[in-house]
């Protein structure tokens, strides 16, 4: 403001302190003097007194598009001033108002300077939800989260009273942060935060992050609008510090909220497949005509500012699945390159001096998901798929530097060729895969021989040169290495936990709305899970969840996601017998389930009874042991001695993607009644026997680190501590190789996912 303008402002009741206060605040927001002047000239041109300014502000709040027309400042900060928020992610207050107009936003500060902080609370945060994180409130003991907000307005603001000083350079994300997962590992990119006079505000970003351009079809869609939640279908709001003292809390206080949506989000899963491929699957959404597979990537700069660097269309379909191999890639980049989620060097290349100029290995957050779309291009929120299940499970190339280390001390003779080689995965990590040499493709080259090799369970192919006495000798040696390599490959066999079916495919029967009595053990960590599991075990395949969910919501009043709890139910209950198809109707609030191997209820119940008799008989034969550790070992040893891995069943899945005829191989019946099963059968059989013997046990899902294929193993509570055991792999190596080991010890071979237990309960089942 120039000298001749100050008397005009003061003539309408603005004190020197008010004007100076405005300038200090505007300077903190990064506005230069000319922009500040435009705000003040606009207010002066309207002749507003303090009271009139308050009236105009309220009018603007009621009518969001009303703004001064005479002498008004521009509605947005000029492009030169639209800077990315600072690391603390404080946003300019002009954006808080959405469409009120820049002049009104500026006046707020002046009004506050004259009328006090209470006016700020009244005007600036109309409609905000104030969260008291010092206590969870009534009924908290029945909730998975401190607060649960289902179906909030898309422009919803959350407020926190802060009792300690917050500096301009403080990172607000260290106080309160919004995440996309309950494990608090993926910060949400569509968030803006600021703190003013002891109030910390969290609201949707003013940046349009969910913007997708698809050149092939020539259209552009925007998932979230400026200043609206909706890029994702749920968010986890974590308070990390005591809001009164600023002390870091031992555990964050987490609240869940879901925004309103015009179109339901699909529920997406990803299943790694043998052959270096994977399949994204989802349920059909009513009103959707096509689905878009997208990736949301973050670069280092974008992670600092909390905004997404790109939202990229990978593929579209009118169906309900897309294979990773169907995602187009540039030929020179190779298969699976669309899922590469590291920057610069891979983990392997970062160790190679030849690649030093490309910098260190830099992991990059890469989120994958599915968007449902109507015929009018109305999009749903992104249905996220766990990044670790995608990038970490897709092989890209041989890890050259690690391979050179493997070859140290070996000669060039064919007999010294390795039976396993290191492989770089799409997330940049290095794993080890078994090798198959092309025996029939041996050719002479440069005084020696050459052939190609592939990594089993992948599309990775490379060439190797070696010496040998003759072509025939080379072929014989390579055949021996192949046999040894195949024997080293781990037995797996994990499948997706569930798939979706439409209600009309489920058999008849009444809808259950009560908790029945059952003669079998039922596992659940929540009341909702116990209600579902008990009904399914009892043979009630239509279950009303009206007491748990509001119409149209997939999140219960206690914060439990229906798909999350289904994952736990079908994984942790051996008397559900095998693989299940499950579907939930949000409108009728009825859950439909059906075990894949059964077409009638009598057979289902007869098989349950037979399994229970066998479980009791085996535990009786094992007898009482001196300790829990001895009991677990005895159950493991009995299974290893009396069961075999069902290679035929798994081979059919690999060849035909079907369990038809071998359904019991994915149930405790396979190992306990038929003497053969895949990893799921070993795991649930162990659980059934352990529970009968008085040992707490759960099943853990994930994948084999060697080839990325789904896998399942066990976790038992021994002397107060949870420890892992993989009976499947023990039945093929020494019987105690993977027996009662910690998570850290298991991590060398296994990667754990989050599908086997309700997310909020996972931490309670980890090893020390």
Secondary structure, DSSP 8 states (H G I E B T S, - for coil): --HHHHHHHHHTT--HHHHHHHHHHHHHTT--HHHHHHHHHHHHHHT--HHHHHHHHHHHHHSTT----SS---SS--GGG-----TT----GGGGGTTS-HHHHHHHHHHHHHH-HHHHHHHHTTT-EE--TT---TTGGG-SSSEEEEEE-TT--EEEE--S---TTS-GGGTEEEESSTTS-SB-SSEEEEEETTEEEEEE-SS---EEEETTTTEEEESS-TT---SBS-EEEEEEE-TTT--EEEEEEEEEEEE--SS----EEEEEETTTEEEEEE---TT--EEEEEEEE--HHHHHHT--SEEEEEEEESSSEEEGGGS---GGG-TTGGG--EEEB-TTGGG-GGGGGG-SEEE--EEEEEEEE-TT--B--BEEE-HHHHGGG-EEEE-HHHHHHHHTT--SBGGG--SEEEEEETTS-EEEEEEEE-GGG-EEETTEEEEEEEETTS--EEEEEEB-S-HHHHHHHHHHHHHHHHHHS-------SEE---GGGS-----B-S----SS----SSHHHHHHHHHHHHT--EEE-TTT--TT-SB-TTS-BHHHHHHHHHHH-GGG-S-EEEEEETTTTEEEEEETT-SSHHHHHHHHHHHHHHHHHHHHHH---SSHHHHHHHHHHHHHHH-EE-HHHHHHHHHHS--TT-GGGGSHHIIIIISEE-HHHHHHHHHHHHHHTT--EEEEEEEETTT--EEEEEEEEETTEEEEE-HHHHTTS-TTTTEEE-HHHHTTTEEE-STTS-GGGGGGG---
